Amino acid sequence: MAKHKVGQRIVIDCNFEDKMTERELKSLVQQLGYSYSMNKRAKNPANLCITGIGPTLKMLLTRNNYERWRICCSEKDYSELYLKEELVYLTADGDVVLETLDPSKVYIIGGIVDRNRHKLITYNKAKEQGIQTVKLPLDKYIDTKATKVLTVNHVFECLINFIDHQDWTKAFLETLPLRKHVIATPSNTQNLSLIHISEPTRQAEISYAVFCLKKKKKKK
């Protein structure tokens, strides 16, 4: 069994290599890199483990020096590393809405890039293994006109931000890209105020809007 280190245990399940093209695998490698970097910078880093690494993914990761990553990286399936009763699979089709993170649980993110081509693939895998499924509470805390199918690194970042803030609204708004036109639902903005910050991109002539939330000061 994987050693239980300090930090919320989060697994990225990459055991879907045969379902992805080489281009999609390269995109997954990039998303794994983003997740690892996010975890390194986090105030409260997760106990992250990447599992189910197949031969092609391993070759692509090697080009990115993943052997130097100070996290668990395994060719084994998570079912070989953790107790079944500890496992919870995060999937958009989950049976239960995730309200908070349980430190005793291992939360699994599906490491697949398929442009939503393989419907219910992570949900069905979890069900076949008898693992609990949950979904992020996106509908409860934010309104967005865009699809709510998130990339691997965005799901991971949502969890990391929730660990820091213990607030799903702040976690989602800090994570999701502006192109998704994300706003907090009216019931979740009572104690928040919106600040607009203009930050430069790599091209000096262009700036983009970053919206941050802070708690309103209570009137004395």
N, C-alpha and C positions, 0 to 999 in steps of 0.2 A: 504493500500500500504506500501511496505517496506520503511523505512526511508532512505533518501539519505545522507549517510555519506561521509566524505572526502575519495577519492580514486576511481579509475576506478571500476565500478560495474561489477563483474563477477559472474555468477551463474554456479554451477555444478548440472545438472538435473539428479537426480537418480531415476526417475519415470519409471524404466525398471526392477524392481525386478522380475517380473514374467517371464522375458526373460533370467534370469541368474541362473546358478547352485549355490549351496552353496559355492563351491570352488571359483567360479567367484565373488560371493559377498564378500568373504573374501579378494580376490585380490583387489576389488574395495575399501574396507575399508582401506587397506594398501595404495592405491593410494591417497585416500582422506587425510590420515594422512600425506603423503609426501607433498601434496599441502598445507595443513594447516601450516606445519613446514616451507615450502618455503616462505609462505606469512608472517609468523612471522619474518623471517630473512631479508625480502626484504627491500631495501632502500626506496622504494615507494610502500608500501603494498596496495593490492586491497581491495575493499569493497566486500569481498567474502560471498556468500550465498549458502548453500547446500540445495536443495529443493527436494520434492518428496520422502522423506525418508519413506520407507515401514516398516512393522513390523519386518521382518527378518533382514534387514539392520540396523534398530534401535537397535535390540538386539546385533548385532555384534559391532556396534559403541559404545554401552554402555560399553562393555568390554574394550574398548579403552578410556574410560572416556571422550567421546566427549562432554558431558555436560559442561566441563570446557573450551571448545574451545571458544574463544572470537570472534565468528563470528555468523552470522545468520544460524540456522539450522532449517528446517521446514518440516513438513509432507505434506504441501500444494504444489501444482504445482506452478511454477513461474508465470503462467498466473493469479494467484490470488494475487500475491504480487507486480507486476509491470504493468505499462501501456503497452498495446500491441504495441504502436508505438515506444516504447523505446527498444524493444527486437530485438536482432540479434542472430541467431543460427549459431555457428561455426560447420561446418560439412565438411568432406572431399569431399562431393558431392555438396558443395555450388555453387550457381549460379554466385557469384561475388567473385573475389580475394580481400582479405582484404589488404588494403594498409597502413592504420593507424587506431588507436583507437580513437573513438569519445567519449569524456567524458560524453556526454549526453545520451549515449546508455548503454544498459545492454547486455553483451556478454555471451551467454550460451554455456557451454561445455557439451556434452552428457556423463553422468556418467554411462557408460555401459562397461562391460568387457565380450566380447562374441567371441573372436578370429575371429572377422569379419564374424560371422555366420549369423547375421541378417543384410542383405544388405539394405542400404538406410533408416534404421529405424529412425535415427534422422532427416534426410532430409524430410522424409514423414511426420513426426510429425509436423515439422515446417511449411510445406506446408499446412497441414490440419488446422493449427491454423492461417494461413495467416501471418506468421512471415518471415522476410527477412532472407535469408541464405547466408553465406559467407564461404570461405575456406582460410586457411593460405597460404601465397605466397611461399610455399616450392619450387616449380619448378623454380621460378624466381630467388631465392637467393642461393640455394644450389643444389649440385649434390649428389645423394646417390644411391648406388646399392640395398639398402634394401627397404622394404616396407615403404610407407609414412603414414601408419596408426599408429598413436601415442597413447600412453597411456594417461589417464586423467591427470596425474600429469605432463607429458611432455608438453601437450598442455597448461596447466596452467602456467608452468614455462616459456614457450616461450612468453606468454603474459606479464608475470612479467618482464622478461629480456628486452622485447621491451619497456615497460614503462620506464625502467631505462636508456636504451641506445638510444631509438628512431632509432634503426637500426636493421632490420630483420636479416641481415647476422650474426651479433654478437649474436643476440638473439638465433638463431638456433644453431650456433656452440657452444655456451656455454651450451645449453640444451641437445642436442641429444647425446645419448651414442655412444661410439667409435665403437661398433659393427655394427653400421649403416654405417660406412665408409663415413662420411659426409665431404664434402669439399665445399668451396664457389664457386659459378659459376665465371668464368673468369671476367665477367663484374663487379663483386662486390668485387674485391680484390685490386683495384687500390690504395686505401689509407690504406691498411692493411698489416701488416707483421706477420709472424707466429713464435710463440715461443714454444719450447718444454719444458715441465716441467715434471719431474718424481716425482710422489707422492706415498707414501706407502699406501697399502691397510691395512686391519685389520691383514693380515698375513705379518709379518715383512719381510719375505724372498722375497715376490713378490712386484713388483711395476708396475704401469700402466702409460701409457702416457696420459697426459692431454694437449690438444692444446688450447692455448688462443690467442686471437687477440688483437693487439693494433694499434692505428693509427700511421702511419709513420710520422716522423718529416719532416716538409717541409724545403727544402733547402732555406737558406737565399740568 
